[in-house]
Amino acid sequence: MITLKYEKRFPLSMISHIDMLRVMNRVFSRAKLETEYSAGYNPHALIFFSPALSLGAESVCEYVTVAAKDEEKGIIERLNAVSPKGMVFVDAIKQPKNPNLAAVVTSALYEIRYSAIEETNVELLSKQIKEGYEITYLEKGEPCTKNVSDMVFGVEKKGNALLCTLACGNKNLKADRFIKGVLENMQLPCEELSITKLDMFTADGMSIEKFLKLKAVFD
Amino acid sequence: MSNYDYTKVSKPARYVGGEYGSIEPNKNAAMRMCLCFPDVYEVGMSNLGTRILYYMLNENPLASCERCYTPWKDYGEQLKSSGNVLTSIETHTPLIDFDIVGFSFQYELSYSNMLYMMDLAGIPFYAHQRGEEYPLIIFGGPCVVNPAPVLPFADIINIGEGEITLTNLAKLFERGKKEKWNKKEMMTEVEKLDGFYCPPLHLISHNENRDFEYDNKGIKVVKQKVKDLDASFFPNKAIVPNLEIIHDRAVAELFRGCANGCRFCQAGFIYRPVRERKATTVQKMCLDLFKNTGYDELSLNSLSTSDYSELHELISGLHNEPQLKNVKLSLPSLRLNTFEGSFADGNRKSSLTFAPEAGTQRLRNVINKNITEDDIFGSLAVAFAEGYCTVKLYFMLGLPTETEEDVMGIADLAIRVRELFFKKRTNKKDLRLNVSASIFIPKPFTPFQWEAFISEEEAMRRVKMLRDALRSKNINFAWHDWTSSIMEAVFARGDVRLAPVLEKAYRYGAKMDGWAEFFNYEAYMKALEDCGLSADKLTAEISENAELPWSFVDTGITKEFLLRERKKAYQAVTTPSCYKQCSACGVKCEVKK
């Protein structure tokens, strides 16, 4: 097993998580990775992703684990030579078995940029979140209101961006849904919105990169 | 427009580009072309012709080529409401900023999307409305062997294979740019090249975008065809889409043209003669494509794959290639009479599709589909014994001389296929048998080009007959919508009076007409009425002596040959394949017998 860290940038950020499996398969095939296949009626390469990133958001910390026999050395260069625009592989960590990041990850840090950042009262927002915070969004075309306090772990302003730590994984709060809800509550316009996922964490608050490196040594 | 908020639209991957294999175009090329496909990304990206031209032009130092597909309705509406214009995928350049904008027409019902795209790009529809500030608009693809219905919208009509014509055009653009030609000077020079026709040079008059009149006296536009396909350009790579497209696989082209001469099939005549690539060339193409795309499925394309003279050598060569171990091979367009179980060996036993086209031997002889019931049942017996349990059978209704007996023959054939399955099956699986019927559409440059299109009443009577006969037999039956078929028939053989009809239909809301859920019959009916035309009259039988709207186009096929074939059709006499005997169609060729 080998876990690959990659960035997902525009225009690849416009590719849905479902389509990423096919994209990744073809990248691995072009890079001639020695992937193992499942044994079934429709054999497919054994590939495991970290939790889904919402459509349109960029990320500098996506992970994919693949059952491949390749060595770490040179693999990044091989992959980047055959990747579509917006996909940049940055690290490869050998794993004794699938680290199952889809289950291990519980939160993620997002950097959110938008035009009304100056007018955003972060202190008030943090206080409101502690007391119980509702946002309204469209779910399958129907408006839906939900208390998201237990899915927001931190909000702060840094420079001209908002940094938010939100639930990620099995229990998930989409960053775009969160910020749109906040701006609507504050009656601020939602313009020039850009979201970048900066990091992901385990339930203990450990960065996934560190988690993977520890696993690689101790498992 | 990379800063556009694409998350507001469905499937933004259609518009953002950046696919592996897409090209950074040379913005300083003499001929900057945007190749438009008048259907959505998933359909357009599957088209082999535009794939070839994309790479060919981008490898030519004189040319650059970018892509544009029809936006889905949501994106189209947003472009309009936000005041943005349609752009190319590669560099997000507005269409108006190209030297030349090309449309490839693969089916007549995509004409409305050409107007939709011009509208979204801010380009006036009619050539005479466009000044020097607009790009030249060029039309190509199989539909324009009869360019009459779209003449007033085009600056240039391209008749023939782009490998030849567009290479010549790029050379001309280099001269034109140096010598600062205006549009008219450019068109005048373009027409001196073979395979081009520039309608604005022949426009005599029009009356407020109606009653267009062209002078085509003495004009013959000769369809250009690659002579040596084996030496001709074929890309060793493909644009690998980031979302699933219709034909999501690597494609190698085996040969062009078809030797069978089925009398309803336009492709079978206009792509003549048969021109093959060598098996060694194709095998190398396949290996390169696999290596450069990462696809796990490879398709060997042609109009009739089992006629390929080196098919066995090629298949075994590909099977023995260790690099292709996990690659699924698909062979579309296999004819029933040459299907061999061994081809499918090693592949998953999924579904088989056959197109007998007609239900009785008599009618199959009429249309020159040279297969017999022995061929059909022989092939299916092998397939069923091999474990196949899904079969699709394609037929046509409304063929010339069709009787009730022929219609019932379809049901009879399907029922006997089912019986055969239960005799031959090797496991307990049930048969999934799908019968589908399309409506016969007479097309230019076929022996049936003079035939009438069936009336709605009669078509539905035959559909109902068939549906009743197949009901309770556990056979699925689907038929193609008559309304979209008649509009296809209207435009396939239409004359220049259809141009304003098309424009009006678009104004009434027609677009995406290739999509059954969007096809807007009422828009076309209203438009026809506005122009004083009737679909029934336009699709009636044409006299053999009448001057046809496409008579100034020369595909190589002679009228005498088509008339001979028509006569033989009425006598239910078949014509052998070009491999067996030359039937003097007029096309000069050297088909290996």
Interface residues (C-beta under 8 A of the other chain):
Chain A: F10 P11 L12 M14 I15 S16 D19 R22 V23 N25 R26 V27 F28 S29 R30 Y37 Y41 N42 P43 L55 G56 V82 S83 P84 K85 G86 D176 L193
Chain B: S2 D5 Y6 T7 P12 A13 V16 G17 G18 E19 Y20 S22 V240 N242 L243 E244 K291 N292 T293 G294 Y295 D296 N326 R348
